[in-house]
Amino acid sequence: MQSGRARIGDYCIEETSDFIVLKQAFELRLTTWKTEGYQPEGSTAVEWSDDWDKRARHWIARAGNERIVAAARMTFHESLSNLPDRITFIPERLGGCVLPFVILSRLVVSPDHRRHGLCKLLDRIRIDAAIEMGAKTALGSVRQNLLREAMLRKGGWKDVYELGHSMLGQHVPCVVLALDLANVNRGLL
Ligand SMILES: CC(C)(COP(=O)(O)OP(=O)(O)OC[C@H]1O[C@@H](n2cnc3c(N)ncnc32)[C@H](O)[C@@H]1OP(=O)(O)O)[C@@H](O)C(=O)NCCC(=O)NCCS
């Protein structure tokens, strides 16, 4: 697999830093999360982005018709001093995680394009990229009891800590999970 690019069925995954492409990915984040009943904090009417998007690595998946149907990002961290999503990635609670680490976040797959392996491939590409960059650990956060949590646990991700977020006035239990990259073979996730 060429680094950063992959095909699965009619879909093509590529790494991108093109601002116009990324804006479409940020729109996809918002429309996808809205279908899950959640409007992320700080999102504008049409897209969802934060300052970390300028420094992150991004991958997108295109369907055969070129439409962007999935997206995901990864940030690289050599210290605990400045992390994205500060209410989730809490430096005082991450002391046991070996640096440098990556944070995998902003994964979305358009509802019409689920169950085609896009999530698994986006995870694999990001983990491969993290190992190439010299990261020792990958971190992610998920809402508890959803499919995504089970997927990560099946892939060897382990608990770091539990926390609760407030979404639309409801308490939503979440968990921060970590994957020890020393025990992961490139391309074999
Ligand atoms: C969770 C999500 C990313 C999964 O994406 P996806 O591209 O459909 O997942 P994949 O096709 O790669 O499937 C991965 C695994 O989950 C399983 N799976 C996917 N959807 C499933 C479903 N609805 N029911 C049961 N299993 C399912 C697949 O069979 C596969 O299992 P396998 O490893 O045994 O083969 C997608 O549903 C989504 O975007 N949800 C909303 C946003 C979200 O939750 N983002 C994650 C934030 S942490």
The ligand as a Tripos MOL2 file, in Angstrom:
@<TRIPOS>MOLECULE
LIG
   48    50     1     0     0
SMALL
NO_CHARGES

@<TRIPOS>ATOM
      1 C1        -18.5100    4.0740   13.6240 C.3       1 LIG1
      2 C2        -18.2450    4.3160   12.1500 C.3       1 LIG1
      3 C3        -17.0250    5.2230   12.0250 C.3       1 LIG1
      4 C4        -17.9780    2.9460   11.4470 C.3       1 LIG1
      5 O1        -17.5780    3.1860   10.1060 O.3       1 LIG1
      6 P1        -17.6960    2.0900    8.9500 P.3       1 LIG1
      7 O2        -16.8660    2.5570    7.8040 O.co2     1 LIG1
      8 O3        -19.1020    1.7540    8.6810 O.co2     1 LIG1
      9 O4        -17.0000    0.7880    9.6260 O.3       1 LIG1
     10 P2        -16.3380   -0.4250    8.8440 P.3       1 LIG1
     11 O5        -17.1270   -0.7390    7.6120 O.co2     1 LIG1
     12 O6        -14.8810   -0.1880    8.6600 O.co2     1 LIG1
     13 O7        -16.5710   -1.6000    9.8800 O.3       1 LIG1
     14 C5        -15.6810   -1.8380   10.9410 C.3       1 LIG1
     15 C6        -16.2110   -3.0270   11.7670 C.3       1 LIG1
     16 O8        -17.4310   -2.6650   12.4040 O.3       1 LIG1
     17 C7        -18.4790   -3.5270   11.9720 C.3       1 LIG1
     18 N1        -19.6820   -2.7090   11.8000 N.ar      1 LIG1
     19 C8        -19.7700   -1.5080   11.1730 C.ar      1 LIG1
     20 N2        -21.0460   -1.0410   11.2560 N.ar      1 LIG1
     21 C9        -21.7430   -1.9590   11.9830 C.ar      1 LIG1
     22 C10       -23.1070   -2.0500   12.4210 C.ar      1 LIG1
     23 N3        -23.9880   -1.0690   12.1480 N.pl3     1 LIG1
     24 N4        -23.4670   -3.1250   13.1480 N.ar      1 LIG1
     25 C11       -22.5840   -4.1160   13.4440 C.ar      1 LIG1
     26 N5        -21.2750   -4.0950   13.0530 N.ar      1 LIG1
     27 C12       -20.8760   -3.0400   12.3310 C.ar      1 LIG1
     28 C13       -17.9940   -4.0820   10.6490 C.3       1 LIG1
     29 O9        -18.5950   -5.3260   10.3500 O.3       1 LIG1
     30 C14       -16.5180   -4.2410   10.9210 C.3       1 LIG1
     31 O10       -16.3180   -5.3880   11.7350 O.3       1 LIG1
     32 P3        -15.1540   -6.4440   11.4590 P.3       1 LIG1
     33 O11       -13.9030   -5.7880   11.9950 O.co2     1 LIG1
     34 O12       -15.5410   -7.6280   12.2630 O.co2     1 LIG1
     35 O13       -15.0900   -6.6840    9.9920 O.co2     1 LIG1
     36 C15       -19.4520    4.9900   11.4630 C.3       1 LIG1
     37 O14       -20.5970    4.2210   11.7870 O.3       1 LIG1
     38 C16       -19.6960    6.4410   11.8630 C.2       1 LIG1
     39 O15       -19.1700    7.3680   11.2070 O.2       1 LIG1
     40 N6        -20.4870    6.6890   12.9300 N.am      1 LIG1
     41 C17       -20.8460    8.0490   13.3610 C.3       1 LIG1
     42 C18       -19.7020    8.8620   13.8640 C.3       1 LIG1
     43 C19       -18.8570    8.1140   14.8710 C.2       1 LIG1
     44 O16       -19.3480    7.3550   15.7010 O.2       1 LIG1
     45 N7        -17.5480    8.3450   14.7700 N.am      1 LIG1
     46 C20       -16.6070    7.7260   15.6680 C.3       1 LIG1
     47 C21       -16.1990    8.7400   16.6890 C.3       1 LIG1
     48 S1        -15.0980    8.0070   17.8230 S.3       1 LIG1
@<TRIPOS>BOND
     1     1     2 1
     2     2     3 1
     3     2     4 1
     4     2    36 1
     5     4     5 1
     6     5     6 1
     7     6     7 2
     8     6     8 1
     9     6     9 1
    10     9    10 1
    11    10    11 2
    12    10    12 1
    13    10    13 1
    14    13    14 1
    15    14    15 1
    16    15    16 1
    17    15    30 1
    18    16    17 1
    19    17    18 1
    20    17    28 1
    21    18    19 ar
    22    18    27 ar
    23    19    20 ar
    24    20    21 ar
    25    21    22 ar
    26    21    27 ar
    27    22    23 1
    28    22    24 ar
    29    24    25 ar
    30    25    26 ar
    31    26    27 ar
    32    28    29 1
    33    28    30 1
    34    30    31 1
    35    31    32 1
    36    32    33 2
    37    32    34 1
    38    32    35 1
    39    36    37 1
    40    36    38 1
    41    38    39 2
    42    38    40 1
    43    40    41 1
    44    41    42 1
    45    42    43 1
    46    43    44 2
    47    43    45 1
    48    45    46 1
    49    46    47 1
    50    47    48 1
@<TRIPOS>SUBSTRUCTURE
     1 LIG1         1 GROUP 0 **** ****
